[in-house]
């Protein structure tokens, strides 16, 4: 499991637990924009609904989004935290 200062990647986070996006690690501006367009910005509370070998499906801001594992690996999250 990849971790930085207690954070793990969205690609490795557990399903059906409260998760808060904490940091985006993508180097390319276009990748950062794409992650933000999906609603995955720091401070946002999400939950993984399902996982496959190629993607995770998350619930965020009252919508569901499928995110490929390479992109999900650029999103660092804290498990068990929920921002209100």
C-alpha positions in Angstrom: 0.0 0.0 0.0 1.5 3.4 -1.0 1.4 5.9 1.8 2.7 9.4 2.5 2.4 10.8 6.0 -0.5 8.4 6.9 -2.3 8.9 3.5 -3.0 6.2 1.0 -3.9 6.3 -2.6 -7.5 6.2 -3.7 -6.6 3.1 -5.8 -5.7 1.2 -2.6 -8.3 2.7 -0.2 -11.0 0.4 1.3 -14.5 0.2 0.0 -17.6 1.5 1.9 -15.7 3.6 4.4 -15.7 7.4 4.7 -12.7 8.8 2.9 -11.5 12.4 2.5 -9.4 13.6 -0.4 -6.2 15.2 1.0 -3.7 15.7 -1.8 -3.3 15.3 -5.6 0.1 14.1 -6.7 -0.1 14.1 -10.5 2.7 16.1 -12.1 0.9 17.0 -15.4 -1.5 20.0 -15.2 -3.9 18.2 -17.6 -4.1 15.3 -15.2 -4.7 17.6 -12.2 -7.5 19.3 -14.2 -9.1 16.0 -15.0 -9.1 14.9 -11.4 -10.6 18.2 -10.4 -13.3 17.9 -13.1 -14.3 14.6 -11.6 -14.9 16.4 -8.3 -11.9 15.0 -6.4 -10.4 18.0 -4.8 -8.7 18.3 -1.4 -11.3 18.3 1.4 -14.0 16.4 -0.4 -15.6 13.5 1.3 -16.0 10.4 -0.9 -16.7 6.7 -0.6 -15.6 3.8 -2.8 -18.7 1.9 -3.9 -17.0 -0.7 -6.1 -13.6 -1.7 -7.4 -12.5 -3.7 -10.4 -9.1 -4.6 -11.8 -9.0 -1.4 -13.9 -11.1 1.2 -12.0 -12.8 2.4 -8.8 -16.3 3.7 -8.6 -16.7 6.5 -6.0 -19.6 8.4 -4.6 -18.8 12.1 -4.4 -20.9 15.3 -4.1 -24.1 13.3 -4.7 -22.9 11.6 -7.9 -21.0 8.5 -8.9 -17.8 8.6 -10.9 -15.6 5.8 -12.4 -11.9 6.5 -12.1 -9.2 4.5 -13.8 -6.6 3.0 -11.4 -3.7 5.1 -12.8 -5.6 8.3 -12.2 -6.8 7.0 -8.7 -3.2 6.4 -7.8 -2.6 10.2 -8.1 -5.2 11.0 -5.4 -4.1 10.7 -1.7 -6.8 10.1 0.8 -7.4 9.8 4.6 -9.6 6.9 5.6 -12.1 7.4 8.4 -12.2 11.2 8.2 -15.2 13.1 7.1 -15.3 16.8 6.6 -18.6 18.6 7.3 
